Amino acid sequence: MVKPKAADRTGHLWVEEGIAREGAIAEVAPVLPMHRTYSFGVPEEMEASVSIGQRVAVPIGRKGRLVPGFVVGLDRGTWDSTLRPIAELIDPLSFLTPDLVELGREIACHYACPLGRCLKAMTPEAVRRQSGLKTVRYVRLKRDPAGLFDGKTRMSERRRAAVEILAASDEPVSISDLTHTTGVSPSVIRAMAKVGWVEVFARKEIGAAPDATSKLEDPDFELNDEQRNALDDIRLAIDAGKFSATLLFGVSGSGKTEVYIHAIREVLDAGRQAILLVPEIVLTTQLVQRLAVRFRQVAVNHSGLTGTQRSIIWRQVGAGEKTVVIGTRSAVFAPCPNLGLICVDEEQETSYKNLQTPRFNVRDVAIMRAKQLNIPVVMGSATPLLETWYHSGHRSDYHRVFLRNRVKALPMPKVHIVDMREEHAERKGHVIFSRLMEKLLSATLDRGEQAMLLMNRRGFAHYVFCPACRTRLACPHCNVGMVVHSTSGESICHYCRYRGPTPKVCPNVSCGECLVQRGTGTQRIEEFLAARFPDARVYRVDSDTMTHRDKYQRVVEAFQSREIDVLVGTQMIAKGLDFPFVSFVGVVSADMNVLAGDFRGHERLFQLITQVAGRAGRADATGQVVVQTETPDLPALQHALRHDYETFAAEELRDRQCVGLPPFRRLARFVLAHDRDSTARDEAAALADRIRAKITQLALDHSDVLGPSPCMLSRLRGRYRYDILVRAASASALRELMGAIVQSGDTRTKTQSLIIDVDPVTMT
C-alpha cells in the first residue's frame, strides 16, 4: 500500500505518491515582478466559482506567502506531484473578459512586463472594490403556494397579499418593493422565512451612474466631399469584418470629429459598440457635449472620475448598456462585449504613453485589440506620428484617407515666425513678447475676439543665478535648476517636487550678491498681460491651476461663452479644442522641444506649432499665428510655416533611415538608477554586455546596443541614472530579444531601480 503524503505548511494538496490525480487546474499570474505563470489546483468547492480573469489568493515561495493573482487559464488535467491549491477567491466574479485577458498577455509580451501587473493595470481599483454597488435584499417563495392556500394555513391579510405577489412573480421581489406594496413589515418577512415559507437573499446591484446624455438631437452637419469620401473608406473597413488601420490625415479644422461621429453611427446601427480615445481629460469635455446629443448611451471614462463613477460605468459598458465609450488611456480597456470600432483622436500625442509599469502606448494597444477582435481602428491627426505615417504608406493592412481642407473652405491661419535674437538685440530689458505679437494681440482684443498664448513651461522663471559667482539655484536632489513660482513665493523642482522659499541673495556664503531671475513661464506671461492689458480677462491653464477635475470643464465652458479673453497655458491648450472666436494664437518660445535633446525633438516641434496654430481661425475670423524662436531656420519651423506636413515627414524619415531610428528600427530603453554613481555605471555596463551576448546567442541581425551613457537628467531624486538603448530590426525581433532577456534573469542588477521602456516616446 502506498503511503499518503501529508499536507505541508505551504498548503499543498493531499496526494498519494506515484498515483495520478485528476481535477481542475488554474493557470495564475501573480501580481508580482515575475515573468511567468504558475499552476494551482482548484479545490472542488471552488470549481463552480472560478473563472478566467478572476482574482484569487495563491501561495508563493517556500513559506507559502499568499499573494493576489489573476486566473488566466482553466483546464482539467492529471498530476502525479504535489500541486498547491488556490487559497481563496478575492473577488466573487471576474472583471476581465477572456478577450481582455488575452490582450493582457499580448501587452505583457510586447512591453516585457509581468502579466499579473498588466492585468492589474487594466482593471480599475474601484471596480475591484465593487464601488458604487448597493446591496439589495430579495425574497422569493420557498413553498408551493397551493399548499399555503389550502385553508389549513393561517395567515393575515398582509401576509396573504405578500404571498400572492410572490406567487404571481417569476422573479424574486425586493423586500423594499414588497413592503411598500403590501404594507407588511420586514420583521414579518423574516418570520415567514423562519418557518420556511419564503427565502431571503441579497444581491449586489449597480447604483445610479452619472448620465452624460442630455436632450437627444441630431444636428444636421452636411459632410463635404472630402468627409464623405473618408467616411466611405472607413465604412468599407467596417463592412470588411477584419482588422484594418485607417489614418485619417486631416488639417486642423477639417472636421475629423464629424467623421468619427458618422463612423460610430455606422457601427451602432449594426448593434455594436465603439470606443473613442482622446489624449487629455480636457478634450473629453467638448467631445462629450458634441456626442451626448447625438447618441443616447454615452459613457465617459477617465482618471478624473470618482471611483464610484468609474466602477458603475465599467459595469454598464460590460453589460452592453452603454454603446459609446469616450475616454483617455484607461478607456482602451473598456469591457465592451460587442466592440466594433476604435477611434484614436490626436494619435500622435505622447500622453497616450503610460509612464508607469506597464509602460504601454494606448495607440498601439488599440491596434492590438482591434487585431484581436478583427475590427477596424481609425487614427486621426493633423500631424501623425511618423511611424503611423510610414506604415500607412507601406503596409497592406494600413491605409490613409485625406482631409486636406478646412470645413466651409475656411483658410488656414497665417503663421509669422519672429527671430527673437533680433528683438533682444534691439530692445532693452527682458523681452517676453515681440513687437509683432504684442501688436496682433492688442488688435485682437480691440476687435472683441479671443486669443490663446502657448508657453510650454509653467512657473515664473526657470533660471535663477548669481551674476557675480555664476552660482545657479539648483535642486539638491536632481541635476536641474529650481523654477520660481511667484504665486507661492517658492522655488520648486518640477521633477522631485522639492521646494523652498526663493532666496534673494546668492546662497554662496562668500558671495552675497543679489540673484537674477531669467526665463519665462506661464506665470510670468500672466503677470505681463495683467500689466500690459489691464482690461483683458486672462486665465492661466497649467498643472498648477488645474488642481481639480471640474476646473477643466469650467475653464472650457467659460472660454466658449467668451467670459475669458486670453487663455495662457502649456501644451494642454494646443490639443484638439475647438473655439470659434479665437483669431490669434501666440507661441512664446518654440525652441524648448528641440532643446529637449532626443531624436523626436524636431517632430514634436512641428506637431506643437501646427496643432496650436490650428486653434486659430476656425470660424469667420481670420486666423493669425506668431511663433517666437531663436532658431528660425529650423526645417521643422519652416515647414510648419507652410502647413506642409508631407514634405517635413519625407525629410525626417530620410534622416531617420540613415541613422537607424524608428520606424526603420525598433527601440527598447533600459534606465538604471542608484544613489552611488559607480554602482549605477558598473551595473549598466554589465547589463549592456549581457544584452549584447543575448543578441549574439539569438543571431539577431541588425540588432545592437548603444551605451551605457549618463541620462540627460543624469541625477534625479538623489539617484544617478544611466541609459542603455537596444535597437532591433523589427517588432518581432525586439519581442524575441526582450523575452529572452527577462526570462533568463539578465535584468537582475544591484541598482535600486531598473526601468524597461519598449518603444519609448522620449529619452528624458
C-alpha positions, 0 to 999 in steps of 0.5 A, a space after each residue: 500500500 502506498 503511503 499518503 503524503 501529508 499536507 505541508 505548511 505551504 498548503 499543498 494538496 493531499 496526494 498519494 505518491 506515484 498515483 495520478 490525480 485528476 481535477 481542475 487546474 488554474 493557470 495564475 499570474 501573480 501580481 508580482 515582478 515575475 515573468 511567468 505563470 504558475 499552476 494551482 489546483 482548484 479545490 472542488 468547492 471552488 470549481 463552480 466559482 472560478 473563472 478566467 480573469 478572476 482574482 484569487 489568493 495563491 501561495 508563493 515561495 517556500 513559506 507559502 506567502 499568499 499573494 493576489 493573482 489573476 486566473 488566466 487559464 482553466 483546464 482539467 488535467 492529471 498530476 502525479 506531484 504535489 500541486 498547491 491549491 488556490 487559497 481563496 477567491 478575492 473577488 466573487 466574479 471576474 472583471 476581465 473578459 477572456 478577450 481582455 485577458 488575452 490582450 493582457 498577455 499580448 501587452 505583457 509580451 510586447 512591453 516585457 512586463 509581468 502579466 499579473 501587473 498588466 492585468 492589474 493595470 487594466 482593471 480599475 481599483 474601484 471596480 475591484 472594490 465593487 464601488 458604487 454597488 448597493 446591496 439589495 435584499 430579495 425574497 422569493 417563495 420557498 413553498 408551493 403556494 397551493 399548499 399555503 392556500 389550502 385553508 389549513 394555513 393561517 395567515 393575515 391579510 398582509 401576509 396573504 397579499 405578500 404571498 400572492 405577489 410572490 406567487 404571481 412573480 417569476 422573479 424574486 421581489 425586493 423586500 423594499 418593493 414588497 413592503 411598500 406594496 403590501 404594507 407588511 413589515 420586514 420583521 414579518 418577512 423574516 418570520 415567514 422565512 423562519 418557518 420556511 415559507 419564503 427565502 431571503 437573499 441579497 444581491 449586489 446591484 449597480 447604483 445610479 451612474 452619472 448620465 452624460 446624455 442630455 436632450 437627444 438631437 441630431 444636428 444636421 452637419 452636411 459632410 463635404 466631399 472630402 468627409 464623405 469620401 473618408 467616411 466611405 473608406 472607413 465604412 468599407 473597413 467596417 463592412 470588411 469584418 477584419 482588422 484594418 488601420 485607417 489614418 485619417 490625415 486631416 488639417 486642423 479644422 477639417 472636421 475629423 470629429 464629424 467623421 468619427 461621429 458618422 463612423 460610430 453611427 455606422 457601427 451602432 446601427 449594426 448593434 455594436 459598440 465603439 470606443 473613442 480615445 482622446 489624449 487629455 481629460 480636457 478634450 473629453 469635455 467638448 467631445 462629450 457635449 458634441 456626442 451626448 446629443 447625438 447618441 443616447 448611451 454615452 459613457 465617459 471614462 477617465 482618471 478624473 472620475 470618482 471611483 464610484 463613477 468609474 466602477 458603475 460605468 465599467 459595469 454598464 459598458 460590460 453589460 452592453 448598456 452603454 454603446 459609446 465609450 469616450 475616454 483617455 488611456 484607461 478607456 482602451 480597456 473598456 469591457 465592451 462585449 460587442 466592440 466594433 470600432 476604435 477611434 484614436 483622436 490626436 494619435 500622435 500625442 505622447 500622453 497616450 504613453 503610460 509612464 508607469 509599469 506597464 509602460 504601454 502606448 494606448 495607440 498601439 494597444 488599440 491596434 492590438 485589440 482591434 487585431 484581436 477582435 478583427 475590427 477596424 481602428 481609425 487614427 486621426 491627426 493633423 500631424 501623425 506620428 511618423 511611424 503611423 505615417 510610414 506604415 500607412 504608406 507601406 503596409 497592406 493592412 494600413 491605409 490613409 484617407 485625406 482631409 486636406 481642407 478646412 470645413 466651409 473652405 475656411 483658410 488656414 491661419 497665417 503663421 509669422 515666425 519672429 527671430 527673437 535674437 533680433 528683438 533682444 538685440 534691439 530692445 532693452 530689458 527682458 523681452 517676453 513678447 515681440 513687437 509683432 505679437 504684442 501688436 496682433 494681440 492688442 488688435 485682437 482684443 480691440 476687435 472683441 475676439 479671443 486669443 490663446 498664448 502657448 508657453 510650454 513651461 509653467 512657473 515664473 522663471 526657470 533660471 535663477 543665478 548669481 551674476 557675480 559667482 555664476 552660482 545657479 539655484 539648483 535642486 539638491 536632489 536632481 541635476 536641474 535648476 529650481 523654477 520660481 513660482 511667484 504665486 507661492 513665493 517658492 522655488 520648486 523642482 518640477 521633477 522631485 517636487 522639492 521646494 523652498 522659499 526663493 532666496 534673494 541673495 546668492 546662497 554662496 556664503 562668500 558671495 552675497 550678491 543679489 540673484 537674477 531671475 531669467 526665463 519665462 513661464 506661464 506665470 510670468 506671461 500672466 503677470 505681463 498681460 495683467 500689466 500690459 492689458 489691464 482690461 483683458 480677462 486672462 486665465 492661466 491653464 497649467 498643472 498648477 491651476 488645474 488642481 481639480 477635475 471640474 476646473 477643466 470643464 469650467 475653464 472650457 465652458 467659460 472660454 466658449 461663452 467668451 467670459 475669458 479673453 486670453 487663455 495662457 497655458 502649456 501644451 494642454 491648450 494646443 490639443 484638439 479644442 475647438 473655439 470659434 472666436 479665437 483669431 490669434 494664437 501666440 507661441 512664446 518660445 518654440 525652441 524648448 522641444 528641440 532643446 529637449 535633446 532626443 531624436 523626436 525633438 524636431 517632430 514634436 516641434 512641428 506637431 506643437 506649432 501646427 496643432 496650436 496654430 490650428 486653434 486659430 481661425 476656425 470660424 469667420 475670423 481670420 486666423 493669425 499665428 506668431 511663433 517666437 524662436 531663436 532658431 528660425 531656420 529650423 526645417 521643422 519651423 519652416 515647414 510648419 510655416 507652410 502647413 506642409 506636413 508631407 514634405 517635413 515627414 519625407 525629410 525626417 524619415 530620410 534622416 531617420 533611415 540613415 541613422 537607424 531610428 524608428 520606424 526603420 528600427 525598433 527601440 527598447 530603453 533600459 534606465 538604471 538608477 542608484 544613489 552611488 554613481 559607480 554602482 549605477 555605471 558598473 551595473 549598466 555596463 554589465 547589463 549592456 554586455 549581457 544584452 549584447 551576448 543575448 543578441 549574439 546567442 539569438 543571431 539577431 541581425 541588425 540588432 545592437 546596443 548603444 551605451 551605457 551613457 549618463 541620462 540627460 537628467 543624469 541625477 534625479 531624486 538623489 539617484 544617478 541614472 544611466 541609459 542603455 538603448 537596444 535597437 532591433 530590426 523589427 517588432 518581432 525581433 525586439 519581442 524575441 530579444 526582450 523575452 529572452 532577456 527577462 526570462 533568463 534573469 539578465 535584468 537582475 542588477 544591484 541598482 535600486 531601480 531598473 526601468 524597461 521602456 519598449 518603444 519609448 516616446 522620449 529619452 528624458 
